[in-house]
Amino acid sequence: VHLDAGSVPKAMASFKSALRRQPSMGQAVTALGVLHSEKEQYDEAIKLYQGFLKREPQDVAVLNSIVEALFLKERYLEVIPYAERLADLEPD
C-alpha cells in the first residue's frame, strides 16, 4: 500500500470501519497492518494480525504479514510457529 501522507489516516479509518462491519475481512486486516508497518508501528500491526489469526488461523496473507512484521522487529523465535503454519498450508 503506497499512499501520500495526507491520505494514510483516511485509509486507516476506512479499513477499521470495514473490519467493524466484517471482522473476517482478511484483506482489510492485511492492508491496515501494512499501513501500521509503513509507519514503523510494527507492534500495532502484530497485535492486529494476532487477533485476526485467532479467528481465522489459516489466512495465508495475514500469516505472511505477521511473519514479515515479526522479522522486522527481530522477534525471530516468534516467527517460527507462524512460518510452520504457512509451510503446512502451502507445502510447495
C-alpha positions in Angstrom: 0.0 0.0 0.0 1.5 3.3 -1.1 -0.3 6.5 -0.1 0.7 10.1 0.4 1.0 11.2 4.0 -2.4 13.0 4.0 -4.4 10.0 2.9 -3.0 7.4 5.3 -5.3 8.4 8.2 -8.3 8.3 5.9 -7.2 4.9 4.6 -6.7 3.5 8.1 -10.1 4.8 9.2 -11.7 3.1 6.1 -10.0 -0.2 6.9 -11.0 0.0 10.5 -14.6 0.7 9.5 -14.6 -2.2 7.1 -13.4 -4.5 9.9 -16.1 -3.3 12.3 -18.7 -4.3 9.7 -17.0 -7.5 8.6 -14.4 -8.7 11.1 -13.4 -11.7 9.0 -12.2 -9.5 6.1 -8.6 -10.6 5.8 -7.8 -8.0 3.0 -8.6 -5.2 5.4 -6.5 -6.6 8.2 -3.6 -7.0 5.8 -3.9 -3.5 4.4 -4.3 -1.9 7.8 -1.3 -3.9 9.1 0.8 -2.8 6.2 -0.1 0.8 6.9 1.0 0.4 10.5 4.2 -1.3 9.3 4.9 1.5 6.9 4.7 3.9 9.8 7.1 1.6 11.7 4.2 0.7 14.1 5.1 -3.0 14.0 3.7 -3.8 17.4 0.3 -2.5 16.4 0.4 -4.5 13.2 1.4 -7.6 15.1 -1.4 -7.2 17.6 -3.9 -6.7 14.7 -2.6 -9.8 12.9 -2.6 -12.0 16.1 -6.2 -11.0 16.9 -7.4 -11.8 13.4 -5.5 -15.1 13.3 -7.3 -16.3 16.5 -10.5 -16.2 14.4 -9.0 -17.1 11.0 -5.9 -19.2 11.7 -5.4 -20.3 8.1 -5.4 -16.9 6.4 -2.2 -17.1 4.3 -2.0 -13.4 3.6 -2.2 -12.4 7.2 0.2 -15.2 8.2 2.7 -13.8 5.7 2.2 -10.3 7.1 2.8 -11.3 10.7 5.9 -13.2 9.7 7.2 -10.1 8.0 6.3 -7.8 10.9 7.9 -10.1 13.5 11.0 -10.4 11.4 11.3 -6.7 11.0 11.0 -6.4 14.8 13.8 -9.0 15.1 11.4 -11.3 17.1 12.8 -14.3 15.3 11.6 -17.0 17.7 8.1 -15.8 17.4 8.2 -16.2 13.6 8.7 -19.9 13.8 5.1 -21.1 14.6 3.6 -18.8 12.0 6.2 -19.9 9.4 5.5 -23.5 10.2 1.7 -22.9 9.8 2.4 -21.3 6.4 4.6 -24.3 5.4 1.7 -26.6 6.3 -0.8 -24.6 4.3 1.5 -24.0 1.3 3.8 -27.1 1.1 5.4 -26.1 -2.2 
